[in-house]
Amino acid sequence: MKTYFYIASSINGCIADKDGNTPWSDEDNASFMAFCGKIGAVVMGRKTYEEYLTLPSSDWPNPEHTTVILTSRPSLPPNGFKIILTPDGPQGAVSVMSKLGKKEIVVAGGNQTWTSFMKEGLVDEIFLDIEPLALGNGKALFQGADFNIQLEFLSSKPLSPQTLQLHYLVKK
Ligand SMILES: NC(=O)c1ccc[n+]([C@@H]2O[C@H](COP(=O)([O-])OP(=O)(O)OC[C@H]3O[C@@H](n4cnc5c(N)ncnc54)[C@H](OP(=O)(O)O)[C@@H]3O)[C@@H](O)[C@H]2O)c1
């Protein structure tokens, strides 16, 4: 299974402001959606999923995608998403996707979910969209885990004059 992280970040590595808001650009959102569309298999944490449920449906990853949600809850409202829940963390999500014949997944956050995948070494490539924002007291990309993972820079491209996308390979 090839695992991609797709992350939008402030210049100081925050994935949301202190109140959990994600003030990212339309270009980042469009690029994220297009990438999810290409891969067709998305994994996210329960809290991120619940945020999607509050957004207009045009801001969701394509509801036709298979979306696996990490959660200990027995059920969540599907609201048009094709969702599968797993209580078994990253390994559980990978196992569900493998059984469905998926060869690639996009891990779409949030912090706890990306941190769990990092801790388990289940990440191959990272796309990081840097937005022109500095967020004091924001939510850090990774938290509560001690790892030191070496990356190789692959490429960068502007998504707009304001937003830069960085692409990294995880060294194994
Ligand atoms: N900038 C970006 O690109 C981006 C992208 C996505 C999200 N975000 C932001 O990130 C924030 C949400 O992140 P978050 O860290 O609070 O929550 P999260 O990772 O979205 O969800 C956390 C929940 O997922 C489940 N979970 C996570 N890891 C697990 C594991 N290893 N095993 C089992 N269950 C696991 C648990 O659900 P249960 O409690 O149900 O058991 C946990 O409470 C929001 O503010 C959101 O806006 C930013």
Ligand as a Chemical Component Dictionary entry (heavy atoms), coordinates in Angstrom:
data_LIG
# 
_chem_comp.id                   LIG 
_chem_comp.type                 NON-POLYMER 
_chem_comp.pdbx_formal_charge   0 
_chem_comp.three_letter_code    LIG 
# 
loop_
_chem_comp_atom.comp_id 
_chem_comp_atom.atom_id 
_chem_comp_atom.alt_atom_id 
_chem_comp_atom.type_symbol 
_chem_comp_atom.charge 
_chem_comp_atom.model_Cartn_x 
_chem_comp_atom.model_Cartn_y 
_chem_comp_atom.model_Cartn_z 
_chem_comp_atom.pdbx_ordinal 
LIG N1  N1  N 0  -4.584  21.595 7.563  1  
LIG C1  C1  C 0  -5.051  20.466 7.135  2  
LIG O1  O1  O 0  -4.655  19.993 6.034  3  
LIG C2  C2  C 0  -6.051  19.717 7.958  4  
LIG C3  C3  C 0  -6.574  18.525 7.466  5  
LIG C4  C4  C 0  -7.455  17.814 8.281  6  
LIG C5  C5  C 0  -7.801  18.289 9.532  7  
LIG N2  N2  N 1  -7.278  19.465 9.957  8  
LIG C6  C6  C 0  -7.620  19.983 11.292 9  
LIG O2  O2  O 0  -7.198  19.040 12.260 10 
LIG C7  C7  C 0  -8.063  19.125 13.396 11 
LIG C8  C8  C 0  -8.544  17.720 13.750 12 
LIG O3  O3  O 0  -7.421  16.950 14.091 13 
LIG P1  P1  P 0  -7.407  16.074 15.412 14 
LIG O4  O4  O 0  -6.026  15.594 15.623 15 
LIG O5  O5  O -1 -8.055  16.848 16.507 16 
LIG O6  O6  O 0  -8.401  14.891 15.068 17 
LIG P2  P2  P 0  -8.450  13.736 13.930 18 
LIG O7  O7  O 0  -7.104  13.118 13.730 19 
LIG O8  O8  O 0  -9.188  14.267 12.761 20 
LIG O9  O9  O 0  -9.430  12.721 14.665 21 
LIG C9  C9  C 0  -9.059  12.186 15.901 22 
LIG C10 C10 C 0  -9.926  11.003 16.175 23 
LIG O10 O10 O 0  -9.657  9.976  15.235 24 
LIG C11 C11 C 0  -9.618  8.712  15.883 25 
LIG N3  N3  N 0  -8.221  8.237  15.844 26 
LIG C12 C12 C 0  -7.119  8.932  15.498 27 
LIG N4  N4  N 0  -6.009  8.145  15.563 28 
LIG C13 C13 C 0  -6.450  6.936  15.951 29 
LIG C14 C14 C 0  -5.804  5.704  16.200 30 
LIG N5  N5  N 0  -4.472  5.550  16.068 31 
LIG N6  N6  N 0  -6.535  4.660  16.595 32 
LIG C15 C15 C 0  -7.866  4.777  16.715 33 
LIG N7  N7  N 0  -8.551  5.937  16.499 34 
LIG C16 C16 C 0  -7.839  6.991  16.118 35 
LIG C17 C17 C 0  -10.140 8.960  17.297 36 
LIG O11 O11 O 0  -11.557 8.938  17.158 37 
LIG P3  P3  P 0  -12.573 8.574  18.374 38 
LIG O12 O12 O 0  -12.398 9.649  19.402 39 
LIG O13 O13 O 0  -13.912 8.580  17.722 40 
LIG O14 O14 O 0  -12.159 7.204  18.868 41 
LIG C18 C18 C 0  -9.672  10.382 17.533 42 
LIG O15 O15 O 0  -10.389 11.063 18.541 43 
LIG C19 C19 C 0  -9.194  20.035 13.014 44 
LIG O16 O16 O 0  -8.961  21.313 13.583 45 
LIG C20 C20 C 0  -9.101  20.096 11.514 46 
LIG O17 O17 O 0  -9.584  21.297 10.999 47 
LIG C21 C21 C 0  -6.413  20.187 9.205  48 
# 
loop_
_chem_comp_bond.comp_id 
_chem_comp_bond.atom_id_1 
_chem_comp_bond.atom_id_2 
_chem_comp_bond.value_order 
_chem_comp_bond.pdbx_ordinal 
LIG N1  C1  SING 1  
LIG C1  O1  DOUB 2  
LIG C1  C2  SING 3  
LIG C2  C3  SING 4  
LIG C2  C21 DOUB 5  
LIG C3  C4  DOUB 6  
LIG C4  C5  SING 7  
LIG C5  N2  DOUB 8  
LIG N2  C6  SING 9  
LIG N2  C21 SING 10 
LIG C6  O2  SING 11 
LIG C6  C20 SING 12 
LIG O2  C7  SING 13 
LIG C7  C8  SING 14 
LIG C7  C19 SING 15 
LIG C8  O3  SING 16 
LIG O3  P1  SING 17 
LIG P1  O4  DOUB 18 
LIG P1  O5  SING 19 
LIG P1  O6  SING 20 
LIG O6  P2  SING 21 
LIG P2  O7  DOUB 22 
LIG P2  O8  SING 23 
LIG P2  O9  SING 24 
LIG O9  C9  SING 25 
LIG C9  C10 SING 26 
LIG C10 O10 SING 27 
LIG C10 C18 SING 28 
LIG O10 C11 SING 29 
LIG C11 N3  SING 30 
LIG C11 C17 SING 31 
LIG N3  C12 SING 32 
LIG N3  C16 SING 33 
LIG C12 N4  DOUB 34 
LIG N4  C13 SING 35 
LIG C13 C14 SING 36 
LIG C13 C16 DOUB 37 
LIG C14 N5  SING 38 
LIG C14 N6  DOUB 39 
LIG N6  C15 SING 40 
LIG C15 N7  DOUB 41 
LIG N7  C16 SING 42 
LIG C17 O11 SING 43 
LIG C17 C18 SING 44 
LIG O11 P3  SING 45 
LIG P3  O12 DOUB 46 
LIG P3  O13 SING 47 
LIG P3  O14 SING 48 
LIG C18 O15 SING 49 
LIG C19 O16 SING 50 
LIG C19 C20 SING 51 
LIG C20 O17 SING 52 
# 
